[in-house]
Amino acid sequence: MITATAGPIYPVTADEPQLIAERLDAAEKLARAQALKEGSRGILVTRHGPTSFTVTLSADVPYGITRERDLA
């Protein structure tokens, strides 16, 4: 099971697929910069619904890895 840990959370919402992709890419870049500073957690992208996502750092994801979780 993958669970998000405390830390920066980057919410992403959009109605159009292209906007979702662009905003997720931007949020992942922010998370990656934070992960590089810490050097201990990976990135977890969670889909909460068709237009709602969060990107966060997670201790359950190895450093240098990005994983996806679908809660929708």
Backbone as a printed PyTorch tensor [residue, N CA C, xyz], in Angstrom:
tensor([[[  0.8410,  -1.1870,   0.0000],
         [  0.0000,   0.0000,   0.0000],
         [  0.8760,   1.2370,   0.0000]],

        [[  0.4800,   2.2170,  -0.7570],
         [  1.2220,   3.4710,  -0.8330],
         [  0.4290,   4.5350,  -0.0890]],

        [[  1.0930,   5.2380,   0.8120],
         [  0.4360,   6.3370,   1.5190],
         [  1.3110,   7.5750,   1.4340]],

        [[  0.6840,   8.7090,   1.2720],
         [  1.4270,   9.9650,   1.2090],
         [  1.8500,  10.3640,   2.6150]],

        [[  3.0130,  10.9850,   2.7350],
         [  3.4880,  11.4590,   4.0240],
         [  3.4160,  12.9740,   4.0560]],

        [[  3.6010,  13.5190,   5.2440],
         [  3.5500,  14.9760,   5.3950],
         [  4.6190,  15.6330,   4.5390]],

        [[  4.2960,  16.7420,   3.9910],
         [  5.2430,  17.4610,   3.1550],
         [  4.4910,  18.3110,   2.1620]],

        [[  5.1910,  18.8980,   1.2320],
         [  4.5090,  19.7490,   0.2630],
         [  3.5090,  18.9450,  -0.5720]],

        [[  2.3390,  19.5070,  -0.7180],
         [  1.2960,  18.9030,  -1.5480],
         [  0.9660,  19.8880,  -2.6520]],

        [[  1.0170,  19.4160,  -3.8790],
         [  0.7360,  20.2490,  -5.0390],
         [ -0.5810,  19.7870,  -5.6590]],

        [[ -1.6870,  20.5010,  -5.3990],
         [ -2.9720,  20.1150,  -5.9900],
         [ -3.0350,  20.5080,  -7.4610]],

        [[ -3.6590,  19.6720,  -8.2590],
         [ -3.8150,  19.9270,  -9.6900],
         [ -5.2760,  19.6900, -10.0570]],

        [[ -5.8900,  20.6870, -10.6790],
         [ -7.2530,  20.5280, -11.1940],
         [ -7.3210,  21.1510, -12.5800]],

        [[ -8.0740,  20.5180, -13.4460],
         [ -8.3100,  21.0290, -14.7980],
         [ -9.3850,  20.1700, -15.4470]],

        [[-10.0570,  20.7480, -16.4430],
         [-11.1200,  20.0330, -17.1450],
         [-10.6770,  19.4370, -18.4740]],

        [[ -9.6030,  19.9560, -19.0360],
         [ -9.1540,  19.5020, -20.3480],
         [ -7.8990,  18.6320, -20.2140]],

        [[ -7.8280,  17.5290, -20.9460],
         [ -6.6790,  16.6250, -20.8410],
         [ -5.3260,  17.3110, -21.0250]],

        [[ -5.2370,  18.2310, -21.9690],
         [ -3.9580,  18.9140, -22.1910],
         [ -3.5710,  19.7590, -20.9850]],

        [[ -4.5360,  20.4550, -20.3860],
         [ -4.2550,  21.2530, -19.1920],
         [ -3.8660,  20.3610, -18.0190]],

        [[ -4.5420,  19.2350, -17.8830],
         [ -4.1900,  18.2990, -16.8090],
         [ -2.7340,  17.8660, -16.9640]],

        [[ -2.3530,  17.4720, -18.1600],
         [ -0.9770,  17.0280, -18.4120],
         [  0.0300,  18.1320, -18.1220]],

        [[ -0.2490,  19.3410, -18.5740],
         [  0.6670,  20.4610, -18.3510],
         [  0.8120,  20.7720, -16.8700]],

        [[ -0.3110,  20.7860, -16.1540],
         [ -0.2720,  21.1150, -14.7270],
         [  0.3700,  19.9990, -13.9060]],

        [[  0.1290,  18.7490, -14.2890],
         [  0.7960,  17.6520, -13.6040],
         [  2.3050,  17.7040, -13.8280]],

        [[  2.7180,  18.0090, -15.0370],
         [  4.1550,  18.1470, -15.3230],
         [  4.7740,  19.2460, -14.4650]],

        [[  4.0940,  20.3740, -14.3550],
         [  4.6090,  21.4930, -13.5550],
         [  4.6860,  21.1160, -12.0780]],

        [[  3.6510,  20.4500, -11.5680],
         [  3.6450,  20.0310, -10.1660],
         [  4.7330,  19.0020,  -9.9000]],

        [[  4.9410,  18.0890, -10.8430],
         [  5.9930,  17.0850, -10.6600],
         [  7.3790,  17.7350, -10.6580]],

        [[  7.5780,  18.7590, -11.4550],
         [  8.8660,  19.4700, -11.4500],
         [  9.1150,  20.1190, -10.0950]],

        [[  8.0740,  20.7160,  -9.5060],
         [  8.2090,  21.3170,  -8.1770],
         [  8.5330,  20.2430,  -7.1400]],

        [[  7.8160,  19.1210,  -7.2080],
         [  8.0610,  18.0290,  -6.2680],
         [  9.4630,  17.4530,  -6.4550]],

        [[  9.8920,  17.3340,  -7.7020],
         [ 11.2290,  16.7920,  -7.9800],
         [ 12.3070,  17.7040,  -7.3810]],

        [[ 12.1290,  19.0120,  -7.4890],
         [ 13.1000,  19.9490,  -6.9130],
         [ 13.1740,  19.7730,  -5.3960]],

        [[ 12.0310,  19.5930,  -4.7550],
         [ 12.0010,  19.3640,  -3.3100],
         [ 12.6470,  18.0200,  -2.9670]],

        [[ 12.3640,  16.9970,  -3.7590],
         [ 12.9470,  15.6730,  -3.5180],
         [ 14.4670,  15.7180,  -3.6430]],

        [[ 14.9650,  16.4780,  -4.5970],
         [ 16.4180,  16.5950,  -4.7620],
         [ 17.0630,  17.2470,  -3.5450]],

        [[ 16.3720,  18.2090,  -2.9360],
         [ 16.9040,  18.8520,  -1.7310],
         [ 16.9780,  17.8680,  -0.5750]],

        [[ 15.9280,  17.0360,  -0.4430],
         [ 15.8580,  16.0970,   0.6750],
         [ 16.6760,  14.8310,   0.4310]],

        [[ 16.5530,  14.2860,  -0.7660],
         [ 17.2810,  13.0780,  -1.1180],
         [ 16.8010,  11.8110,  -0.4430]],

        [[ 15.5170,  11.7930,  -0.0130],
         [ 15.0680,  10.5990,   0.6970],
         [ 13.6800,  10.0910,   0.3100]],

        [[ 12.8800,  10.8770,  -0.3960],
         [ 11.5140,  10.4460,  -0.7340],
         [ 11.2760,  10.5540,  -2.2300]],

        [[ 10.3860,   9.6870,  -2.7120],
         [  9.9860,   9.7290,  -4.1040],
         [  8.7090,  10.5380,  -4.2670]],

        [[  8.1890,  10.5560,  -5.4810],
         [  7.0190,  11.3630,  -5.8190],
         [  5.8090,  10.4640,  -6.0140]],

        [[  4.7010,  10.8640,  -5.4100],
         [  3.4480,  10.1380,  -5.5370],
         [  2.4150,  11.0550,  -6.1960]],

        [[  1.8940,  10.6070,  -7.3360],
         [  0.8380,  11.3300,  -8.0490],
         [ -0.4600,  10.5610,  -7.8050]],

        [[ -1.4410,  11.2350,  -7.2020],
         [ -2.7060,  10.5780,  -6.8590],
         [ -3.8440,  11.2070,  -7.6410]],

        [[ -4.6150,  10.3490,  -8.2870],
         [ -5.8160,  10.7910,  -9.0060],
         [ -7.0040,  10.6210,  -8.0660]],

        [[ -7.6740,  11.7270,  -7.7540],
         [ -8.8220,  11.7040,  -6.8490],
         [-10.1400,  11.6470,  -7.6170]],

        [[-10.1110,  12.0650,  -8.8530],
         [-11.2870,  12.0780,  -9.7060],
         [-10.8420,  12.4240, -11.1140]],

        [[-11.7740,  12.5490, -12.0440],
         [-11.3940,  12.8090, -13.4340],
         [-10.6460,  14.1210, -13.6470]],

        [[-10.8300,  15.0890, -12.7570],
         [-10.1980,  16.3950, -12.9390],
         [ -9.4040,  16.8480, -11.7190]],

        [[ -9.1640,  15.9560, -10.7690],
         [ -8.5200,  16.3330,  -9.5130],
         [ -7.3760,  15.3770,  -9.1710]],

        [[ -6.2020,  15.9530,  -8.9170],
         [ -4.9940,  15.1950,  -8.6260],
         [ -4.2090,  15.8950,  -7.5250]],

        [[ -3.3260,  15.1530,  -6.8610],
         [ -2.3220,  15.7530,  -5.9950],
         [ -0.9760,  15.1290,  -6.3290]],

        [[  0.0580,  15.9360,  -6.1680],
         [  1.4330,  15.4800,  -6.3360],
         [  2.1330,  15.7890,  -5.0210]],

        [[  2.7550,  14.7830,  -4.4240],
         [  3.4150,  14.9640,  -3.1360],
         [  4.6330,  14.0590,  -3.0260]],

        [[  5.4590,  14.3270,  -2.0380],
         [  6.5720,  13.4370,  -1.7410],
         [  6.0780,  12.3700,  -0.7790]],

        [[  6.5740,  11.1410,  -0.9330],
         [  6.1330,  10.0380,  -0.0970],
         [  7.3160,   9.1770,   0.3190]],

        [[  7.3660,   8.8520,   1.6000],
         [  8.4100,   7.9540,   2.0990],
         [  8.1910,   6.5330,   1.5980]],

        [[  6.9760,   6.2380,   1.1390],
         [  6.6640,   4.9030,   0.6210],
         [  7.1070,   4.7130,  -0.8290]],

        [[  7.5790,   5.7800,  -1.4450],
         [  8.0830,   5.7160,  -2.8240],
         [  9.5920,   5.9410,  -2.7570]],

        [[ 10.3740,   5.0400,  -3.3170],
         [ 11.8340,   5.2060,  -3.2660],
         [ 12.2820,   6.5040,  -3.9420]],

        [[ 13.3210,   7.0790,  -3.3660],
         [ 13.9080,   8.2930,  -3.9310],
         [ 14.2680,   8.0620,  -5.4000]],

        [[ 13.9310,   9.0220,  -6.2530],
         [ 14.2350,   8.9280,  -7.6750],
         [ 13.1360,   8.2800,  -8.4980]],

        [[ 12.0500,   7.8560,  -7.8400],
         [ 10.9490,   7.1680,  -8.5160],
         [  9.6790,   8.0100,  -8.4070]],

        [[  8.8500,   7.9640,  -9.4470],
         [  7.5230,   8.5740,  -9.4190],
         [  6.5090,   7.4530,  -9.6000]],

        [[  5.5520,   7.3820,  -8.6740],
         [  4.4890,   6.3730,  -8.7510],
         [  3.1380,   7.0670,  -8.8510]],

        [[  2.1990,   6.3440,  -9.4370],
         [  0.8320,   6.8490,  -9.5840],
         [ -0.1170,   5.9990,  -8.7470]],

        [[ -1.1420,   6.6640,  -8.2030],
         [ -2.1820,   5.9690,  -7.4360],
         [ -3.5110,   6.5310,  -7.8980]],

        [[ -4.4870,   5.6610,  -8.1150],
         [ -5.8020,   6.0730,  -8.6000],
         [ -6.8380,   5.7810,  -7.5220]],

        [[ -7.4070,   6.8320,  -6.9440],
         [ -8.4350,   6.6920,  -5.9220],
         [ -9.8340,   6.9240,  -6.4890]],

        [[ -9.9050,   7.2290,  -7.7730],
         [-11.1920,   7.5400,  -8.3910],
         [-11.9880,   6.2940,  -8.6590]]])
